[in-house]
Amino acid sequence: MSIPFTQWPNDIAQHYIDSGYWINKPLTHIIQKQLSNNANKIALICNNRTFTYQDIDVLSNQLAAQLLMRNIDNDAIALVHLPNSAEFYIVFFTLLKCGIAPINALFNHSSYELLSFSQQVKPSLVILSSQHPLLANDDTQFINKIKSNCKQPQNILIVGDTPHKNTLAPIYWANENSAFIFGKHNQCKKVQEETTADKVAFFQLSGGSTGTPKLIPRTHNDYYYSVKQSAEICQLSNNTIYLCALPAPHNFTLSSPGALGVFYAGGTVVTAADPSPTICFPLIYQHNVTFTALVPPALHLWLNSIADRHNGHNQRQQLYTLKTIQVGGAKLSSAMAEKVNSELDCTLQQVFGMAEGLVNYTHYTDDIWHINNTQGKPMSPSDEIKIVDESGAPVAMGETGALWTRGPYTFRGYYNSPIANQRAFDKDGFYCTGDLVKQTPSGHLIVMGRNKDQINRGGEKIDAQEIEELLLHMPEIIDVALVAIPDDIMGECSCAFVVCDSLIKKKDIRRFLREHGVASFKIPDHITMVDTLPKTAVGKIDKRCLRNSLITESTC
C-alpha cells in the first residue's frame, strides 16, 4: 500500500511527463548515473573522511540489507535526526532504496519536535544520533518516550560518534550492543527497489503556521526535476565543490541546488557542522570549495570576520577558490548583497524558495541591480504564479500582494491535513505561499514580508501559535502574543508580549520552554511584560499594534 498523498490531476501530470520535466526515475538514479563513468570520483568529504560515488552506493546497499532484515514494510515512514555528515546522505539513499520515506528533522530540533513528528506519523523506523544532547544526556528516557509512538518500537537505530578512520560511524540497534560491519570494498547484493517515481520519496517539513510543522510529501518525479533544473540554472559541473554549512535537511541545502544537485552534476560535497567562519573558512581553503549557500545572518558573520583588522586579510585568502555564494532562507538587504562581490570577491546568487515547491534564482546573466535587490525569478517555464490582493484580485505590476503558485515541483497537499489544505489551496490547485511579494517587469520577485503568523528568524521558521499555546500552560500567564520584529542580523527575531497574574521572571519563561524540549531557535529573543494585549475590532490580538509599539520601547 502506497503512502497516500494529493496527486496532480492526470492531464497536468501527463503534461509534465510530455514536457520532459518528470523522467520517471527514482532519486537514487542521481547516484546510479555516476557509477558508469564517475564511480571513483570523490562525492563526499566529511571530517577528512572521503567517500566516492561507488562508496555511497555500496554502503547504502549494506545498510539497506540490515534494515530489510527487520521486516519493515515498503512505504513505511522513518523519522531521521542526524547532523551534517556523510551518514546523513548514506542513510537518505538507503531509505530511498528500501522504499521507506524519511522525515528528516533538523538537528537543532529537540524532544518536543521529535515527539510531535512521531505522534503524527507513527514511524516504523527511527534513526537518531548519539551526538545529540538528547542521547548524550539521557538516552533511555527519551528513547522510551519515542518508542511509545512507533509502529515497530524495536526499530530504533543509533548512529554513533564519527570514527577517526576513513569509514562510517558505528551504526547499531538501540536494544543491541554490536554495530553493523561496513566495508567500502565489501560488495553487497543490490537492493531491488520496489518504489516507483510517482510515489512519495520522502517528507519535508513546512515552516509551520498552525502548530507542529506539517508534512510535505515529495515524490521522486517532482523532486528530481527540482534538483535537475536547479543544477542546470546554477551551472554546476563535476568540478563543483560544494560546502554544505547550513542544515542538510533544508530544501535549500538539499536541492536548490544543494547536495543532490552537486551529486547530479558529479561534483563533491563537503560537510560543515555549522556556517561559522572558524569552521567554514579552513574547510574552503583545505578542499578548494567553489560554491556554498548561506542565510543572511551567516553571511553577516563572514563579512565581519574578514573585516577584522587583525585577521581579515588572512581569512580572505582562505576563500580564494570560492566563486559563488548563494543567499536565501530570509530576505537579504541590498547593502549586504553589495558586499558579497566587493568584500568576498564572489558572485552572489539570491535564492527564494520553499519546501512546498517553488524556487526562484537570480541568474548569472542578470544585471547587478536585480542580483542585489531581488530574490530571483521562478526557475521552471511551467511555474505559474499569481500575486493577488486581499480580495483575490491580481495586483498591478510592481504592487505588493500575496504570492500563489503551482507547477511541476510544487506539491498539491500536506500529508493527512484536510483542514490545512482547504486553507492553503484554491480550487485550481494554486498554493498560498504566505509570502508578500512584488514583481518587476523582468519577472523577478522582491519579497516584502509574510501574511502568515510566522517568524522567519535567520531562515528558521517559528510558528507563533505553537509557542503561544505552550506558554499559556504556565499558571502565571494569562495571555501572550509572539510577534516578529525587524533585526539587522537575523532579518527577524521574536518578541513575546506576556500578561501575568503574578510576578514572573523572564528567565523562568525561557526555562519553561527549554524544559519542554523546545528547540533553542524558538525561544523568544525578547520578552515584554504588559498589562493587556490590544485587540482588533473583531476581538483578535492586534499584533501590528504590538510591533509598532516596539519602535519606541526597549524589549530587553
KERO-281566 format. One record per residue (C-alpha): residue number from 1; chain; x, y, z. Coordinates in Angstrom, 3 decimals, decimal comma, always signed. Layout:
REM residues N
PT  pos  unit         X         Y         Z
PT  NUM     A         X         Y         Z
...
END
This chain:
REM residues 556
PT  pos  unit         X         Y         Z
PT    1     A    +0,000    +0,000    +0,000
PT    2     A    +1,447    +3,350    -1,061
PT    3     A    +1,745    +6,374    +1,212
PT    4     A    -1,342    +8,484    +0,451
PT    5     A    -0,817   +11,974    -0,938
PT    6     A    -2,666   +14,546    -3,033
PT    7     A    -1,730   +13,845    -6,628
PT    8     A    -1,549   +16,201    -9,582
PT    9     A    -4,580   +15,997   -11,924
PT   10     A    -3,961   +13,385   -14,615
PT   11     A    -3,884   +15,836   -17,516
PT   12     A    -1,400   +18,121   -15,750
PT   13     A    +0,789   +15,183   -14,709
PT   14     A    +0,865   +13,936   -18,294
PT   15     A    +1,829   +17,417   -19,485
PT   16     A    +4,803   +17,414   -17,108
PT   17     A    +5,869   +14,000   -18,437
PT   18     A    +5,412   +15,016   -22,089
PT   19     A    +7,406   +18,204   -21,441
PT   20     A   +10,326   +16,188   -20,082
PT   21     A   +10,063   +17,589   -16,562
PT   22     A    +9,197   +14,260   -14,973
PT   23     A   +11,516   +11,499   -16,173
PT   24     A   +10,035    +8,594   -14,163
PT   25     A   +13,262    +7,721   -12,367
PT   26     A   +13,744    +7,388    -8,600
PT   27     A   +16,004    +9,806    -6,758
PT   28     A   +18,563    +7,027    -6,302
PT   29     A   +19,273    +7,426   -10,027
PT   30     A   +21,195   +10,601    -9,080
PT   31     A   +23,923    +8,370    -7,646
PT   32     A   +23,420    +5,453   -10,022
PT   33     A   +24,038    +7,573   -13,103
PT   34     A   +27,520    +8,441   -11,806
PT   35     A   +28,608    +4,793   -11,469
PT   36     A   +29,395    +4,204   -15,124
PT   37     A   +31,950    +6,979   -15,658
PT   38     A   +32,386    +8,691   -12,299
PT   39     A   +32,319    +5,854    -9,772
PT   40     A   +35,706    +6,627    -8,229
PT   41     A   +35,177   +10,385    -8,076
PT   42     A   +35,054   +11,719    -4,507
PT   43     A   +31,422   +12,579    -3,818
PT   44     A   +31,576   +13,346    -0,089
PT   45     A   +34,148   +14,779    +2,299
PT   46     A   +33,255   +14,674    +5,981
PT   47     A   +35,724   +15,277    +8,816
PT   48     A   +38,582   +14,329    +6,468
PT   49     A   +36,788   +11,109    +5,519
PT   50     A   +36,216   +10,692    +1,806
PT   51     A   +33,517    +8,705    +0,040
PT   52     A   +33,309    +8,080    -3,683
PT   53     A   +30,087    +7,615    -5,620
PT   54     A   +30,836    +3,890    -5,570
PT   55     A   +31,222    +4,067    -1,775
PT   56     A   +27,832    +5,736    -1,349
PT   57     A   +26,198    +3,041    -3,454
PT   58     A   +27,965    +0,135    -1,711
PT   59     A   +27,492    +1,419    +1,843
PT   60     A   +23,831    +2,283    +1,284
PT   61     A   +23,283    -1,223    -0,100
PT   62     A   +24,877    -2,709    +3,023
PT   63     A   +22,758    -0,614    +5,373
PT   64     A   +19,626    -1,336    +3,322
PT   65     A   +20,257    -5,063    +3,727
PT   66     A   +20,329    -4,611    +7,512
PT   67     A   +17,073    -2,650    +7,503
PT   68     A   +15,248    -5,110    +5,290
PT   69     A   +16,064    -7,889    +7,768
PT   70     A   +13,759    -6,114   +10,252
PT   71     A   +10,705    -6,711    +8,053
PT   72     A    +9,963    -3,019    +7,684
PT   73     A    +7,157    -2,559    +5,206
PT   74     A    +7,712    -0,909    +1,883
PT   75     A    +6,070    +2,536    +2,030
PT   76     A    +6,819    +2,806    +5,738
PT   77     A    +7,854    +6,141    +7,256
PT   78     A   +11,130    +6,781    +9,091
PT   79     A   +11,943    +9,660   +11,438
PT   80     A   +15,588   +10,689   +10,943
PT   81     A   +17,553   +13,042   +13,212
PT   82     A   +21,166   +13,349   +12,066
PT   83     A   +23,744   +16,156   +11,856
PT   84     A   +25,540   +17,357    +8,732
PT   85     A   +27,584   +14,273    +7,978
PT   86     A   +28,292   +11,593    +5,414
PT   87     A   +25,926    +9,364    +7,388
PT   88     A   +23,022   +11,736    +6,677
PT   89     A   +23,349   +11,221    +2,916
PT   90     A   +24,077    +7,492    +3,070
PT   91     A   +21,033    +6,983    +5,304
PT   92     A   +18,944    +9,097    +2,912
PT   93     A   +19,833    +6,977    -0,121
PT   94     A   +19,475    +3,796    +1,933
PT   95     A   +15,891    +4,631    +2,823
PT   96     A   +15,067    +5,566    -0,765
PT   97     A   +16,378    +2,179    -1,899
PT   98     A   +14,202    +0,437    +0,687
PT   99     A   +11,105    +2,386    -0,284
PT  100     A   +10,986    +3,883    +3,217
PT  101     A   +10,050    +7,577    +3,244
PT  102     A   +12,180    +9,601    +5,673
PT  103     A   +11,171   +12,686    +7,612
PT  104     A   +14,480   +14,495    +8,070
PT  105     A   +14,214   +16,519   +11,274
PT  106     A   +16,629   +19,387   +11,811
PT  107     A   +19,469   +18,591   +14,188
PT  108     A   +18,556   +21,631   +16,291
PT  109     A   +15,124   +20,137   +16,865
PT  110     A   +14,756   +18,696   +20,330
PT  111     A   +12,425   +16,289   +22,151
PT  112     A    +9,305   +18,456   +21,733
PT  113     A    +9,552   +18,487   +17,930
PT  114     A   +10,678   +14,867   +17,546
PT  115     A    +7,895   +13,525   +19,736
PT  116     A    +5,386   +15,666   +17,837
PT  117     A    +6,543   +14,275   +14,489
PT  118     A    +6,410   +10,700   +15,784
PT  119     A    +2,893   +11,242   +17,108
PT  120     A    +1,788   +12,482   +13,674
PT  121     A    +3,059    +9,560   +11,615
PT  122     A    +3,732    +6,615   +13,951
PT  123     A    +7,052    +5,768   +12,232
PT  124     A    +8,192    +2,214   +11,615
PT  125     A   +11,824    +3,276   +11,982
PT  126     A   +13,601    +5,998   +13,963
PT  127     A   +17,237    +6,919   +13,304
PT  128     A   +18,977    +9,029   +15,961
PT  129     A   +22,467   +10,370   +16,548
PT  130     A   +24,409    +9,753   +19,748
PT  131     A   +25,980   +13,190   +19,175
PT  132     A   +22,740   +14,970   +20,070
PT  133     A   +22,308   +16,005   +23,731
PT  134     A   +19,045   +14,023   +23,872
PT  135     A   +21,028   +10,792   +23,731
PT  136     A   +24,262   +12,014   +25,218
PT  137     A   +22,487   +13,110   +28,417
PT  138     A   +19,623   +10,667   +28,923
PT  139     A   +19,144    +8,188   +26,117
PT  140     A   +16,873    +5,744   +27,958
PT  141     A   +14,169    +8,229   +28,922
PT  142     A   +13,865    +9,860   +25,500
PT  143     A   +14,059    +6,577   +23,575
PT  144     A   +11,307    +5,085   +25,720
PT  145     A    +9,107    +8,111   +25,015
PT  146     A    +9,584    +7,926   +21,273
PT  147     A    +9,117    +4,140   +21,222
PT  148     A    +5,593    +4,647   +22,507
PT  149     A    +4,743    +6,476   +19,260
PT  150     A    +6,279    +3,902   +16,883
PT  151     A    +4,565    +1,201   +14,853
PT  152     A    +7,614    -1,000   +15,343
PT  153     A    +9,178    +0,218   +18,613
PT  154     A   +12,101    -2,190   +18,329
PT  155     A   +13,358    -0,326   +15,256
PT  156     A   +15,380    +2,464   +16,875
PT  157     A   +18,676    +2,862   +15,046
PT  158     A   +21,565    +4,773   +16,595
PT  159     A   +24,349    +6,430   +14,600
PT  160     A   +27,366    +6,734   +16,884
PT  161     A   +30,212    +9,207   +17,056
PT  162     A   +32,252    +9,747   +13,928
PT  163     A   +35,257    +7,391   +13,823
PT  164     A   +38,800    +8,546   +13,224
PT  165     A   +39,374    +6,117   +10,395
PT  166     A   +38,053    +6,521    +6,890
PT  167     A   +34,750    +4,705    +7,301
PT  168     A   +31,215    +5,132    +8,576
PT  169     A   +30,399    +5,910   +12,186
PT  170     A   +29,191    +2,928   +14,239
PT  171     A   +25,531    +2,161   +13,499
PT  172     A   +23,552    -0,187   +15,740
PT  173     A   +20,077    -1,008   +17,026
PT  174     A   +19,261    +0,651   +20,355
PT  175     A   +18,480    -2,691   +22,001
PT  176     A   +21,643    -4,400   +20,747
PT  177     A   +25,287    -3,894   +21,640
PT  178     A   +27,087    -4,739   +18,397
PT  179     A   +27,462    -2,290   +15,496
PT  180     A   +26,978    -3,259   +11,869
PT  181     A   +30,033    -4,221    +9,873
PT  182     A   +30,561    -1,931    +6,903
PT  183     A   +33,257    -2,036    +4,257
PT  184     A   +33,713    +0,082    +1,176
PT  185     A   +35,038    -2,956    -0,663
PT  186     A   +32,515    -5,439    +0,715
PT  187     A   +30,115    -5,792    -2,141
PT  188     A   +26,512    -6,384    -1,167
PT  189     A   +23,631    -7,532    -3,290
PT  190     A   +21,894    -4,526    -4,801
PT  191     A   +18,544    -3,819    -3,233
PT  192     A   +15,644    -4,385    -5,591
PT  193     A   +13,838    -1,062    -5,414
PT  194     A   +10,091    -1,558    -5,320
PT  195     A    +9,135    +2,098    -5,342
PT  196     A    +8,146    +3,953    -8,498
PT  197     A    +8,858    +7,557    -9,407
PT  198     A    +5,270    +8,684    -8,931
PT  199     A    +5,288    +7,659    -5,249
PT  200     A    +6,266    +9,627    -2,163
PT  201     A   +10,058    +9,609    -1,812
PT  202     A   +10,309   +11,488    +1,476
PT  203     A    +8,737   +14,245    +3,538
PT  204     A    +9,893   +17,767    +4,110
PT  205     A    +8,772   +19,992    +6,954
PT  206     A    +6,653   +23,086    +6,447
PT  207     A    +7,661   +26,359    +8,046
PT  208     A    +4,672   +25,824   +10,320
PT  209     A    +1,919   +28,373   +10,854
PT  210     A    -0,644   +26,265   +12,708
PT  211     A    +1,265   +24,296   +15,346
PT  212     A    +3,704   +21,465   +14,713
PT  213     A    +5,201   +21,711   +11,186
PT  214     A    +3,035   +19,996    +8,617
PT  215     A    +4,483   +17,252    +6,424
PT  216     A    +5,111   +17,872    +2,730
PT  217     A    +5,136   +14,721    +0,592
PT  218     A    +7,704   +14,981    -2,201
PT  219     A    +7,581   +12,436    -4,997
PT  220     A   +10,620   +11,150    -6,864
PT  221     A    +9,364   +12,765   -10,073
PT  222     A    +8,756   +16,263    -8,788
PT  223     A   +11,851   +16,436    -6,587
PT  224     A   +14,186   +15,003    -9,220
PT  225     A   +13,023   +17,717   -11,596
PT  226     A   +13,683   +20,383    -8,972
PT  227     A   +17,212   +19,035    -8,464
PT  228     A   +17,970   +18,739   -12,169
PT  229     A   +16,619   +22,186   -13,085
PT  230     A   +18,443   +23,825   -10,159
PT  231     A   +21,754   +22,199   -11,085
PT  232     A   +21,433   +23,451   -14,659
PT  233     A   +20,468   +27,020   -13,717
PT  234     A   +23,314   +27,190   -11,186
PT  235     A   +25,725   +25,805   -13,816
PT  236     A   +27,076   +23,009   -11,635
PT  237     A   +29,621   +20,581   -13,076
PT  238     A   +31,828   +17,722   -11,970
PT  239     A   +34,324   +20,396   -10,914
PT  240     A   +31,903   +21,905    -8,401
PT  241     A   +32,990   +21,537    -4,788
PT  242     A   +30,073   +22,484    -2,544
PT  243     A   +30,264   +23,341    +1,149
PT  244     A   +27,115   +22,259    +2,999
PT  245     A   +27,224   +24,517    +6,060
PT  246     A   +23,501   +25,070    +6,662
PT  247     A   +21,386   +22,157    +7,980
PT  248     A   +21,495   +19,330    +5,434
PT  249     A   +17,723   +18,564    +5,511
PT  250     A   +16,739   +22,080    +4,421
PT  251     A   +15,330   +22,266    +0,903
PT  252     A   +17,935   +24,968    +0,224
PT  253     A   +20,901   +22,713    +1,006
PT  254     A   +19,328   +19,518    -0,292
PT  255     A   +18,042   +20,529    -3,721
PT  256     A   +18,455   +24,241    -4,512
PT  257     A   +20,768   +23,039    -5,955
PT  258     A   +22,206   +21,689    -2,703
PT  259     A   +23,956   +18,379    -2,224
PT  260     A   +21,618   +16,475    -4,550
PT  261     A   +22,271   +18,982    -7,319
PT  262     A   +26,015   +18,547    -6,830
PT  263     A   +25,678   +14,757    -6,906
PT  264     A   +23,569   +15,063   -10,066
PT  265     A   +26,381   +17,070   -11,686
PT  266     A   +29,075   +14,672   -10,466
PT  267     A   +30,723   +17,154    -8,101
PT  268     A   +31,846   +16,937    -4,478
PT  269     A   +30,026   +17,848    -1,253
PT  270     A   +31,993   +18,940    +1,826
PT  271     A   +30,083   +18,882    +5,109
PT  272     A   +30,466   +21,505    +7,843
PT  273     A   +28,999   +21,324   +11,339
PT  274     A   +27,757   +24,921   +11,136
PT  275     A   +28,239   +28,040    +8,971
PT  276     A   +30,613   +29,875   +11,328
PT  277     A   +33,766   +31,354    +9,724
PT  278     A   +36,020   +29,461   +12,143
PT  279     A   +34,721   +26,162   +10,783
PT  280     A   +33,986   +27,064    +7,156
PT  281     A   +36,998   +29,146    +6,131
PT  282     A   +39,576   +26,395    +6,799
PT  283     A   +37,369   +23,842    +5,009
PT  284     A   +37,066   +26,113    +1,964
PT  285     A   +40,840   +26,520    +1,883
PT  286     A   +41,627   +22,846    +2,529
PT  287     A   +39,229   +21,428    -0,065
PT  288     A   +39,224   +24,212    -2,702
PT  289     A   +35,485   +24,827    -2,255
PT  290     A   +33,885   +26,707    -5,170
PT  291     A   +30,219   +27,024    -4,163
PT  292     A   +28,238   +27,400    -0,929
PT  293     A   +24,894   +28,538    +0,477
PT  294     A   +24,249   +30,825    +3,457
PT  295     A   +21,417   +32,592    +5,234
PT  296     A   +21,807   +36,364    +5,821
PT  297     A   +22,957   +36,066    +9,473
PT  298     A   +25,732   +33,672    +8,460
PT  299     A   +26,796   +35,967    +5,627
PT  300     A   +26,929   +38,810    +8,163
PT  301     A   +29,333   +36,752   +10,298
PT  302     A   +31,532   +36,042    +7,279
PT  303     A   +31,680   +39,718    +6,321
PT  304     A   +32,513   +40,740    +9,874
PT  305     A   +35,209   +38,108   +10,079
PT  306     A   +37,107   +39,273    +7,008
PT  307     A   +36,670   +42,903    +8,106
PT  308     A   +38,654   +42,169   +11,266
PT  309     A   +41,753   +44,331   +11,020
PT  310     A   +43,982   +41,715   +12,651
PT  311     A   +42,986   +38,518   +10,834
PT  312     A   +40,763   +39,659    +7,968
PT  313     A   +43,433   +39,564    +5,260
PT  314     A   +44,476   +36,005    +6,076
PT  315     A   +40,870   +34,860    +6,228
PT  316     A   +40,047   +36,454    +2,879
PT  317     A   +42,939   +34,487    +1,360
PT  318     A   +41,335   +31,272    +2,587
PT  319     A   +38,377   +31,981    +0,303
PT  320     A   +40,273   +32,435    -2,934
PT  321     A   +38,722   +29,343    -4,623
PT  322     A   +35,161   +30,322    -3,690
PT  323     A   +33,311   +31,528    -6,777
PT  324     A   +29,610   +31,615    -5,817
PT  325     A   +27,749   +32,317    -2,590
PT  326     A   +24,038   +31,671    -2,602
PT  327     A   +21,965   +33,526    -0,019
PT  328     A   +18,414   +32,534    +0,864
PT  329     A   +16,150   +31,483    +3,696
PT  330     A   +15,379   +35,094    +4,610
PT  331     A   +15,469   +38,372    +2,715
PT  332     A   +18,938   +39,795    +2,134
PT  333     A   +19,394   +43,542    +2,438
PT  334     A   +20,739   +45,254    -0,674
PT  335     A   +23,548   +46,802    +1,399
PT  336     A   +24,794   +43,385    +2,462
PT  337     A   +24,269   +41,999    -1,045
PT  338     A   +26,652   +44,579    -2,487
PT  339     A   +29,404   +43,417    -0,143
PT  340     A   +29,482   +39,841    -1,469
PT  341     A   +31,346   +40,891    -4,578
PT  342     A   +33,322   +43,794    -3,146
PT  343     A   +34,363   +42,211    +0,166
PT  344     A   +34,369   +38,475    -0,582
PT  345     A   +35,199   +38,674    -4,312
PT  346     A   +32,413   +36,173    -5,058
PT  347     A   +29,359   +36,092    -7,271
PT  348     A   +26,113   +36,438    -5,342
PT  349     A   +23,107   +34,323    -6,248
PT  350     A   +19,921   +35,123    -4,367
PT  351     A   +17,525   +32,220    -3,774
PT  352     A   +13,901   +32,408    -2,683
PT  353     A   +12,264   +29,044    -2,259
PT  354     A   +10,124   +26,891    -0,042
PT  355     A    +9,925   +23,252    +0,995
PT  356     A    +6,486   +23,122    -0,632
PT  357     A    +7,996   +23,668    -4,071
PT  358     A    +8,573   +26,961    -5,902
PT  359     A   +12,227   +28,037    -6,146
PT  360     A   +13,447   +31,359    -7,577
PT  361     A   +17,016   +32,268    -8,542
PT  362     A   +18,835   +35,323    -9,716
PT  363     A   +20,813   +34,347   -12,804
PT  364     A   +24,461   +34,894   -13,613
PT  365     A   +23,341   +36,945   -16,632
PT  366     A   +21,194   +39,308   -14,548
PT  367     A   +22,308   +42,899   -14,153
PT  368     A   +23,772   +43,957   -10,824
PT  369     A   +20,591   +45,728    -9,672
PT  370     A   +18,459   +42,602    -9,992
PT  371     A   +21,130   +40,462    -8,302
PT  372     A   +21,389   +42,804    -5,321
PT  373     A   +17,765   +43,881    -4,966
PT  374     A   +15,560   +40,949    -5,978
PT  375     A   +15,144   +37,356    -4,851
PT  376     A   +15,175   +35,936    -8,369
PT  377     A   +12,520   +34,565   -10,676
PT  378     A   +10,824   +31,144   -10,941
PT  379     A   +13,179   +28,521   -12,283
PT  380     A   +10,764   +26,484   -14,424
PT  381     A    +9,000   +27,556   -17,617
PT  382     A    +5,915   +25,863   -16,153
PT  383     A    +5,992   +27,615   -12,785
PT  384     A    +2,710   +29,510   -12,584
PT  385     A    +2,387   +32,377   -10,124
PT  386     A    -0,251   +34,928    -9,302
PT  387     A    +0,084   +37,911    -6,985
PT  388     A    -3,248   +38,988    -5,532
PT  389     A    -4,752   +41,474    -3,087
PT  390     A    -6,918   +40,634    -0,073
PT  391     A    -9,971   +40,127    -2,295
PT  392     A    -8,105   +37,702    -4,550
PT  393     A    -7,825   +40,110    -7,471
PT  394     A    -4,469   +40,397    -9,292
PT  395     A    -2,417   +43,420    -8,262
PT  396     A    -0,818   +45,778   -10,762
PT  397     A    +2,796   +45,215   -11,810
PT  398     A    +5,094   +46,461    -9,076
PT  399     A    +2,396   +46,384    -6,385
PT  400     A    +2,659   +44,163    -3,292
PT  401     A    +0,352   +41,174    -2,970
PT  402     A    +0,077   +37,594    -1,739
PT  403     A    +2,008   +35,014    -3,764
PT  404     A    +0,181   +31,896    -5,011
PT  405     A    +1,830   +29,246    -7,184
PT  406     A    +1,556   +25,855    -8,840
PT  407     A    +3,937   +23,898   -11,044
PT  408     A    +5,785   +20,647   -11,767
PT  409     A    +7,574   +20,546    -8,397
PT  410     A    +5,087   +22,383    -6,157
PT  411     A    +3,106   +19,910    -4,064
PT  412     A    -0,685   +19,584    -4,092
PT  413     A    -1,435   +18,921    -0,430
PT  414     A    +0,010   +18,419    +3,047
PT  415     A    +0,067   +14,877    +4,415
PT  416     A    -3,119   +13,911    +6,241
PT  417     A    -4,156   +17,561    +6,725
PT  418     A    -7,508   +18,174    +5,006
PT  419     A    -8,343   +21,314    +7,000
PT  420     A    -4,930   +22,883    +6,348
PT  421     A    -5,230   +22,008    +2,654
PT  422     A    -8,590   +23,780    +2,381
PT  423     A    -6,886   +26,965    +3,557
PT  424     A    -3,655   +26,508    +1,606
PT  425     A    -5,028   +25,758    -1,890
PT  426     A    -7,598   +27,338    -4,149
PT  427     A    -9,977   +25,434    -6,418
PT  428     A    -7,422   +25,481    -9,260
PT  429     A    -4,628   +23,919    -7,198
PT  430     A    -2,653   +27,105    -6,582
PT  431     A    -0,771   +27,039    -3,283
PT  432     A    -0,820   +30,063    -0,971
PT  433     A    +2,835   +30,540    -0,063
PT  434     A    +2,151   +33,017    +2,736
PT  435     A    +4,663   +35,437    +1,229
PT  436     A    +4,004   +39,028    +0,256
PT  437     A    +5,901   +39,943    -2,908
PT  438     A    +6,001   +42,357    -5,785
PT  439     A    +7,214   +41,589    -9,297
PT  440     A    +9,458   +43,553   -11,611
PT  441     A    +8,765   +43,782   -15,375
PT  442     A   +11,568   +41,236   -15,890
PT  443     A    +9,677   +38,652   -13,813
PT  444     A   +11,921   +38,900   -10,738
PT  445     A   +10,274   +38,791    -7,322
PT  446     A   +11,025   +41,057    -4,373
PT  447     A    +9,946   +39,606    -1,045
PT  448     A    +8,156   +42,168    +1,101
PT  449     A    +7,163   +40,050    +4,101
PT  450     A    +4,748   +37,371    +5,274
PT  451     A    +0,978   +37,264    +5,581
PT  452     A    +1,042   +34,233    +7,884
PT  453     A    +1,567   +34,335   +11,631
PT  454     A    +5,118   +33,146   +11,294
PT  455     A    +8,540   +34,485   +12,210
PT  456     A   +11,496   +33,950    +9,867
PT  457     A   +14,458   +34,024   +12,238
PT  458     A   +17,529   +33,848   +10,042
PT  459     A   +15,947   +31,222    +7,805
PT  460     A   +14,421   +29,152   +10,620
PT  461     A   +10,633   +29,433   +10,716
PT  462     A    +8,852   +29,864   +14,061
PT  463     A    +5,119   +29,300   +14,342
PT  464     A    +3,824   +31,962   +16,738
PT  465     A    +0,759   +29,931   +17,703
PT  466     A    +2,855   +26,947   +18,757
PT  467     A    +4,898   +28,967   +21,267
PT  468     A    +1,880   +30,949   +22,480
PT  469     A    -0,053   +27,770   +23,256
PT  470     A    +2,877   +26,326   +25,165
PT  471     A    +3,338   +29,462   +27,254
PT  472     A    -0,333   +29,517   +28,174
PT  473     A    +0,321   +26,295   +30,095
PT  474     A    +2,312   +28,327   +32,605
PT  475     A    -0,084   +29,002   +35,538
PT  476     A    +1,140   +32,583   +35,911
PT  477     A    +0,480   +33,580   +32,282
PT  478     A    -2,976   +34,916   +31,409
PT  479     A    -2,360   +35,899   +27,798
PT  480     A    +0,567   +36,024   +25,382
PT  481     A    +1,378   +37,122   +21,840
PT  482     A    +4,556   +36,285   +19,937
PT  483     A    +5,420   +38,731   +17,166
PT  484     A    +8,186   +39,242   +14,631
PT  485     A   +10,324   +42,333   +14,925
PT  486     A   +12,987   +43,554   +12,476
PT  487     A   +16,571   +42,615   +13,241
PT  488     A   +19,671   +43,769   +11,366
PT  489     A   +21,399   +40,390   +11,708
PT  490     A   +18,624   +37,768   +11,695
PT  491     A   +16,186   +39,611    +9,453
PT  492     A   +13,506   +38,982   +12,048
PT  493     A   +13,634   +37,983   +15,692
PT  494     A   +10,859   +37,174   +18,145
PT  495     A    +9,299   +39,123   +20,986
PT  496     A    +6,766   +37,666   +23,433
PT  497     A    +4,280   +40,091   +24,984
PT  498     A    +3,143   +38,471   +28,224
PT  499     A    +0,225   +39,242   +30,546
PT  500     A    +0,721   +37,695   +34,009
PT  501     A    -1,418   +37,451   +37,127
PT  502     A    +1,642   +37,324   +39,386
PT  503     A    +5,292   +38,240   +39,338
PT  504     A    +7,295   +36,064   +36,975
PT  505     A   +10,824   +36,491   +35,667
PT  506     A   +11,772   +36,369   +32,017
PT  507     A   +14,340   +33,675   +32,714
PT  508     A   +11,557   +31,493   +34,173
PT  509     A    +9,604   +31,776   +30,925
PT  510     A   +12,617   +30,756   +28,870
PT  511     A   +13,410   +27,928   +31,292
PT  512     A    +9,828   +26,635   +30,971
PT  513     A   +10,188   +26,331   +27,196
PT  514     A   +13,582   +24,641   +27,457
PT  515     A   +12,232   +22,137   +29,973
PT  516     A    +9,503   +21,266   +27,472
PT  517     A   +12,186   +20,393   +24,910
PT  518     A   +11,553   +23,330   +22,566
PT  519     A   +14,311   +23,955   +20,012
PT  520     A   +16,571   +26,818   +21,055
PT  521     A   +15,826   +28,986   +17,992
PT  522     A   +12,149   +29,122   +19,056
PT  523     A   +12,879   +30,597   +22,492
PT  524     A   +11,755   +34,284   +22,400
PT  525     A   +14,643   +36,666   +21,809
PT  526     A   +12,825   +39,359   +23,773
PT  527     A   +10,081   +39,273   +26,400
PT  528     A    +7,952   +42,280   +27,325
PT  529     A    +5,552   +42,252   +30,286
PT  530     A    +2,305   +44,126   +29,612
PT  531     A    -0,968   +44,682   +31,476
PT  532     A    -3,182   +43,911   +28,474
PT  533     A    -2,898   +42,973   +24,819
PT  534     A    -4,501   +45,321   +22,242
PT  535     A    -7,396   +43,854   +20,261
PT  536     A    -8,751   +44,470   +16,770
PT  537     A   -12,372   +45,376   +16,072
PT  538     A   -13,254   +41,672   +15,797
PT  539     A   -11,580   +40,829   +19,102
PT  540     A    -8,318   +39,327   +17,847
PT  541     A    -4,935   +40,304   +19,288
PT  542     A    -3,639   +43,269   +17,290
PT  543     A    -0,087   +42,145   +16,513
PT  544     A    +0,500   +45,070   +14,182
PT  545     A    -0,082   +47,421   +17,097
PT  546     A    +2,324   +45,398   +19,243
PT  547     A    +5,030   +45,555   +16,576
PT  548     A    +4,597   +49,296   +16,242
PT  549     A    +4,965   +49,740   +19,998
PT  550     A    +8,438   +48,216   +19,804
PT  551     A    +9,702   +51,054   +17,670
PT  552     A    +9,987   +53,292   +20,708
PT  553     A   +10,094   +50,814   +23,599
PT  554     A   +13,013   +48,685   +24,755
PT  555     A   +12,386   +44,938   +24,706
PT  556     A   +15,467   +43,768   +26,559
END
